[in-house]
């Protein structure tokens, strides 16, 4: 992936190495988490955060303590520079997309951390994978997840990592256009299986929005190198609910899916990548299979 010339975003907060309020440490290390602990979390919002109680979505999660801010701006290390570059390109692209439709894009902040950190949605840990918190409009990312993606899920590559970030930014876009609040309201009265199915549609749309970003990033910045698209599609496939469940428990339970199958995730990322249009990402009306 050609990212060296991309604009670096200043909306990065680096909390790596910081201790938790009250002297608490870094939480669970990503290397100690079984695949079972990642099912339902990888590359998405923890369903309890996205569609749990209204208190969580409004930033009032129990036990929340304000954490001292980390260092702001693009970090100096290569991983931090990469994250800042991807975020910067997303700001340019989504800003233009919103402007063309008469709207205004509010840029999210991206918090990089190690082990554990506080968010307005509660305690974020490495075991959760990257997640977006609507309560503070921040993306939370323990950068060790990139290593996890490459080694455990066998989905290496910078563009695969960029897909991870772009998926979470997709959730921010959903929040800005009102999809996440509507989903939360709808899920409150649904049986669990139907609520899970609605969550799947949210996640697949975020995959499609990630594809929309990739489409415009290639057109505008020429970021793609040979094998990049395949790397992102491989990442989307590697963290499908069916594959994760089969690895962790030896069986697949579709009613418990919260993010979508491997085939669905590949399909919707590809849809956004090929079309570059938000209109193509209506996972709520389409047959998700």
N, C-alpha and C positions, 0 to 999 in steps of 0.2 A: 504494500500500500504506500502510495506517495503522499506523505503527510507533512514533509519538511517545510513546505512553503505555506501551509495553512496558517491563518491568523490564530494566535493564541488568545484564548478567552481569559479574562481576569476574574470570572465568576467561579473560581476554584478555591476551596478551603481545604488546606492540608492539615489533617489532625493525626497523621501517622506518628506514632510514638508518644502521643499524649495520654495521660492517665485520666480515668473517669472521675467525676465528682465524688468526694468522700473517700478518695484513695483507692477506688476499685480499679482493678487491672484490666488487661486486654481481653478477657473473655476466652471463648473457645478458639483454639487454633484451627484453621481450615483443614490442616492435614489430619486432624483427629476426628473429623466428622465423617460418619458413614454415609454412603449414598442415600440411605433411607432418610437421613436428616435433611437432605437437599431436595427430595421429591416435593414438588409443589412450590419450591422457592426459586429454583435456578432461573436466572434471567427474568425475573418478574417481581411483582409486588407480593409479599406475604398476604394471602387472602384475608387474614385477620386484620391487617393494616388497611388494605384497600377497601374492604367491604365489611369491616367489623362495625362496632358501635359508633354512633355519631360522635361520641366523646373522643375516640381515637382520631377520626378524620378531622376533627376541629382542633387537634393539637393538645387535647387534654388527657392523654394516656396516663394511666396510673403509674406513679413512681417516676414521672418525668422530672428531671433536674436540668436546669440550664447548664450547658457545658461551655467553658471558656472557648472563644473562637480560635481556630487554628490560623496558620499563616495564610494570608489571602494572596491571590494572584497565581500565575502559572508556576508550578514547582520547577526546580532546576534539573532534577533527574530526568532520564529519558522517558520513563513511564509517565511521570507527571506532565512532561512536555507533550507526549502523545495524547493523553487525556484532554489537556487544555486545547490542543489543536482540533481534535474531533468535536469538542464542545463549541469551539469558536466557529467551525464550519456549520454546525447545526444552528447556531444563532443567526448566521448570515442567511441560511437557507429558509428556516422557519420564519424569520423576520420578513423576508421577501414574500413568502407564501401568504402570511397573514396580511401584509400590506396590500397585496393585490386583491384581496377579498374585502378590503376596507376595515380590517381589524388591526390590533396592535399585539405584538408578541411580547409577553413578559418573560424575560430570560430566567431560567432556573439557576440555582447554585448547585454545584457538584462538590460533595464532601468526600475526600479520600481519607480512609482511616485504616487502622490496623487492629484486628481483634474485635473490638467493640466500641461503640460510640452512642451518644444520646441523640435522639431525634424528637421532633414533635409527635411522632407516632410511637414513641417508646424506645426501648433499648434495641439498637441495631447490632447484630453480631455477624461475624464472618459466615456462620452456618446458614444464614438466611440468603446468602447470595446478594447481588446488587438489588436495591429496591428504591422506589420513589415514594416519598411521603407527601401526600396532598396538604397536610396540615401546615408545613413550612415551605412547600414547593422546592424541596431539595432532593437531589439524587444522592444516594449513599453507596459507596463502592470501596470495599477492601480489595486493593489491587492484587492480593494473592489469589483472587478468583481467576485471574488470567492464567496463572500457573495451573490451577485446578482444571480449568477448561481444556488446557493443552494436554495435561497428563492423564487425568482421570477420565475425562470425556473424549479425549483424543480429537480435539477440535482446535488445533493451534492456528496461529496466524494473526497478524495485526488487524486485518479486516474482520476477522471473527471477533476480536476484542472490540472493534469499533461498533459492530452489530450489537454487542452487549450494551454499550453506552447509548446507542441510538434507540434501542428498545425502551430503555428507561425514559429517555427524552420523549418518546412516543406517549408514555403515560402522562407526562407533563402537558403535552398538547391536548390529550383527552381531558385533562382537568380544566384547562383554559377554555375549551369549547363546551364544557358542561356535561361531558359524558360520565365522568366518575361520580359526581353527585347524584345523577339520575340512576346510575347502576346501584349505588348504595341504597337509595330509597326503594328501589324495586326489590332488592334482595331481602329486605327485612321481612316480607310477608311470603316468601317462597319456601317450599320444601328444600331440603339440602341438595338433592340431585339437580333440581332446577336452578338453584342458586349457583351451584358449581358450573352448570352449563353457561350461565350468564357470565361468570368469571372467565371462562374459556374464550368467549367472544371478545371480551375486553383485551385479553392477552394477545389474541390473534390480530386484533386491530393494531395493537402496539407493534407487533411484528411487521404489519403492512406499512405503518408509518415509518418504521426503520428503513424499509425498502424505498419509500418515497424520498427520505433523506439521501440514501445511497444513489438513487437515480439523479437527483439534482447535484449532488456533490461530484459525481463523475462528469456531468455536463458542464459544470461551472469550473471545477478545479482539476479535472483529469486525475483522479486519485487512484484509479484501479490499475493493478498490474495483473499479469497472468496468474490465474489460480485464486484471485481474491474472492470472486463471487462464489466459487466452489467452497472456499473456506467458510464463508458466512453461512451458506446453505448447510454445510456439514455441522456447524455449531447449532443452527436451528433444529436440525434433525437430532443431534446428540442429546438435547435436553427436552425432547417431547415426553409427555406424561407416560405414554405407553412404554417407551424405552426405559425410562427411569424406574417405573414400577416393576418391569420385568427383571431389571438388574437387582433391585432391592428386595423384592418379595416373590419373584418367580411367577407372578401372574399379573394380569392387567384387569383393572376395574374401571371401565369407562365412566360410570356414574360419579367416580371420585376425581375425575380429571378437573384441574383448575387452570391449566395453561394450554392444553391442546396436544394432540398427537404429533409425532414427528412429521408425518405427511402434511398435516394441517399447518404447522409452523413454517415448513418449507414453502408450501403453496402460497401463504399470505405474504411472506417476505418477498417472494418472487413476484407476486402481483403488484406490490408497491414499487419494486425495483423496475419492472417493465413499464408501468404506466406513469409513475411520477405524480399521480393524482390522488388527492384525498377521497375523491368520489368513488374510487375503485376499492376503497377500504371499508365498505359498509358490511362488516362481519355480522351485524345484528339482523340484517334482512336476508343475507345470503345463507345458503345451506353450507354449514361449516365443514362438511365432510369432503 
